[in-house]
Amino acid sequence: MYFNAFVYIMIAVIQRVSSCSVEIEKSVKSSIQKGLLVLLGIEDADTDEDIDWLVNKIVNLRIFNDADGVMNVSVKDDGGDILVVSQFTLHASTKKGNRPSYIKASKPDFAIPMYEKFVRVISEALEKPVHTGSFGADMKVALVNDGPVTIIIDTKNKV
């Protein structure tokens, strides 16, 4: 039996926030109030199908409170915003030693078009503009995690 030590996935860390901002070189690039911060990691094996599946999951994830205080409302239904930040470190391998390896993370020539497509597709699904960081930039992300609610979704677990 062949075992592949590298499982390739698109991964997103989703945080429900009451506010969030991205600063680059001491200037605020983007900010939102109530909504979701999505940290996105891309690998070379990721496909348009992965983007579509992940976007559908994120936009329809029922993690906002309804009138009874139960997490039963999606960001789309709640009217919240989304801020997407690329984060290659989500694919860090810490199996050996103490210095993480990022060998599974896509290089910019593949990752940038996938990131841009993800942003475009999630904006269409949300039916309003999505805020972003800047791919590859040194960003300072500030947030107030509401709950706290943090969920990790990866495309390996579609079924």
C-alpha positions in Angstrom: 0.0 0.0 0.0 1.3 3.4 -1.0 1.2 6.1 1.6 1.6 9.8 0.7 3.0 11.7 3.6 1.9 15.0 2.0 -1.8 15.5 2.0 -2.6 18.6 -0.1 -5.5 20.8 1.0 -6.8 24.3 0.8 -7.3 25.4 4.4 -9.1 28.2 6.0 -9.2 29.4 9.6 -12.4 31.3 10.1 -12.9 33.6 13.1 -16.2 35.3 13.9 -15.2 38.9 14.7 -16.9 42.0 16.1 -14.1 44.0 14.4 -11.0 43.3 12.4 -8.3 45.2 10.4 -5.2 44.6 8.4 -2.4 47.1 8.5 0.5 47.2 6.1 3.5 49.6 6.6 1.6 51.4 9.4 -1.4 52.1 7.2 -4.8 50.4 7.4 -5.4 48.4 4.2 -8.8 47.0 5.2 -11.2 46.8 8.1 -14.6 45.4 8.9 -16.9 45.4 11.8 -19.2 42.3 12.5 -18.3 39.4 10.2 -15.6 36.8 9.5 -11.9 36.9 9.3 -10.7 34.2 6.9 -7.1 33.2 6.9 -6.5 31.2 3.7 -3.7 28.7 2.9 -3.2 27.5 -0.6 -1.3 24.4 -2.0 -0.4 23.5 -5.5 -3.0 20.7 -5.7 -5.9 23.0 -5.0 -8.5 23.4 -7.7 -11.4 25.6 -8.6 -13.6 22.9 -7.1 -11.9 23.4 -3.8 -12.5 27.1 -4.0 -16.2 26.6 -4.8 -16.7 24.1 -2.0 -14.8 26.1 0.6 -16.6 29.4 -0.3 -20.0 27.7 -0.1 -19.0 26.3 3.4 -17.8 29.7 4.7 -20.6 31.9 3.4 -23.3 29.5 4.7 -21.6 28.5 8.0 -24.2 29.1 10.7 -22.1 30.6 13.4 -23.9 33.9 14.2 -26.6 34.0 16.9 -30.3 34.0 16.0 -32.9 35.8 18.1 -32.7 33.1 20.7 -28.9 33.3 21.1 -28.3 30.1 19.2 -25.6 29.9 16.5 -28.0 29.4 13.6 -27.3 32.3 11.2 -24.7 32.6 8.4 -22.6 35.7 7.7 -24.6 36.1 4.5 -27.9 36.0 6.3 -26.6 38.3 9.1 -25.4 40.9 6.7 -21.8 40.7 8.0 -18.6 41.3 6.1 -15.6 39.1 5.3 -11.9 40.0 5.4 -9.7 37.4 3.6 -6.0 37.3 4.4 -3.5 34.9 2.7 -1.5 32.9 5.1 1.1 30.4 3.8 2.1 29.5 7.4 -1.2 27.5 7.8 0.7 24.8 5.8 3.6 24.7 8.3 5.0 21.2 8.9 6.4 20.9 12.4 7.0 17.2 12.2 10.8 17.4 12.4 12.8 19.8 14.5 11.7 23.1 15.8 11.8 25.2 12.6 8.6 24.9 10.6 8.8 23.8 6.9 6.6 25.5 4.4 7.3 23.1 1.5 3.6 22.3 1.0 2.6 26.0 0.7 2.2 27.2 -2.9 4.6 29.6 -4.5 3.2 33.0 -5.6 2.9 32.1 -9.3 0.2 29.6 -8.4 -1.1 31.0 -5.1 -1.8 34.5 -6.2 -4.3 33.6 -9.0 -5.9 31.1 -6.7 -6.2 33.7 -3.9 -7.6 36.3 -6.2 -10.1 33.8 -7.6 -11.1 32.8 -4.0 -11.7 36.4 -3.2 -13.8 36.9 -6.3 -15.9 33.8 -5.8 -16.6 34.5 -2.1 -17.5 38.1 -3.0 -20.0 36.8 -5.5 -21.4 34.3 -3.0 -21.7 37.0 -0.3 -23.2 39.4 -2.9 -21.0 42.3 -1.8 -17.4 43.2 -1.9 -15.0 41.3 0.3 -12.1 43.0 2.1 -8.5 41.7 1.8 -5.0 42.0 2.9 -2.2 42.1 0.4 -0.8 38.8 -0.8 2.8 38.3 0.4 2.9 41.5 2.4 4.1 41.8 6.0 0.6 42.4 7.6 -0.5 43.2 11.1 -3.9 41.7 11.7 -5.9 43.0 14.6 -9.2 41.4 15.6 -11.7 41.0 18.3 -12.8 37.4 18.2 -16.5 37.3 19.0 -17.3 34.4 21.2 -14.6 33.4 20.7 -15.5 31.4 17.7 -12.7 29.9 15.5 -13.3 27.2 13.0 -10.8 25.4 10.8 -12.1 24.0 7.5 -10.0 22.2 4.9 -10.9 20.7 1.6 -9.6 17.3 2.6 -12.7 16.8 4.6 -15.3 17.4 1.9 -17.1 14.1 2.5 
